[in-house]
Amino acid sequence: MKSLPRLLLVFVLPLYLLDQVTKWLVVLNFEAPGPGSNVSQESHVVMENFFTIVRVHNQGAAFGLGNGTAWAPVVFFVIALIALGALLCFWRRGAFDTLLLRLAAGLLVAGILGNLTDRALQGFFLPAYREEGFFARLSEGYVVDFLDFKIGLYGKLFPASGGHWPSFNVADSCICVAAFFLILSTFRGEAASKEGKEKAEA
């Protein structure tokens, strides 16, 4: 997967489609959140007291940062575009020179594109905003989160959460795994550098 087109076709596209299909299944099968709320009244319990499918509209970033503000959808939309541009720039400069780094890059692209698509489409075509300008409509955009896990330890640390980890989606998962791969690659690089230095000194 050294070539960018192959990475996009074989790795990024399936993950992107998985993200969008699962989100739209939730959107089409769960009622929208009511006025003044970002959480639907409908939910589906998959595993009692552990895993539930929900419908949450998140206008902010991770952990709902900026959620409910007019600026968050526009700001995070622009940040996502900048991040994609930076990834392309680093790729062309050969920064992703190992399999682990290329997988991380692919996961980042899939995750960013998935949530970027939401911000560009979800909420943008709401009837009440069809006559408004582009940025006014974009400010109503949101990301669809639907995976809800209840974790006992998290509930002890943050009692107000009721033990529910902030809901997320496939795109968020891709970004988190990519972050893990990047950290792992850093440690591997440091270990290889140390080993090379020891051999040179021997």
HELIX and SHEET records of a PDB file:
HELIX    1   1 LEU A    4  LEU A    7  1                                   4    
HELIX    2   2 LEU A    8  VAL A   12  3                                   5    
HELIX    3   3 LEU A   13  ASN A   29  1                                  17    
HELIX    4   4 ALA A   62  GLY A   64  5                                   3    
HELIX    5   5 ALA A   72  ARG A   92  1                                  21    
HELIX    6   6 LEU A   99  LEU A  121  1                                  23    
HELIX    7   7 PRO A  127  TYR A  129  5                                   3    
HELIX    8   8 PHE A  134  LEU A  138  1                                   5    
HELIX    9   9 GLY A  152  LEU A  157  1                                   6    
HELIX   10  10 PRO A  159  SER A  161  5                                   3    
HELIX   11  11 VAL A  170  GLU A  201  1                                  32    
SHEET    1   A 3 HIS A  44  MET A  47  0                                        
SHEET    2   A 3 PHE A  51  ASN A  58 -1                                        
SHEET    3   A 3 VAL A 143  PHE A 149 -1                                        
END                                                                             
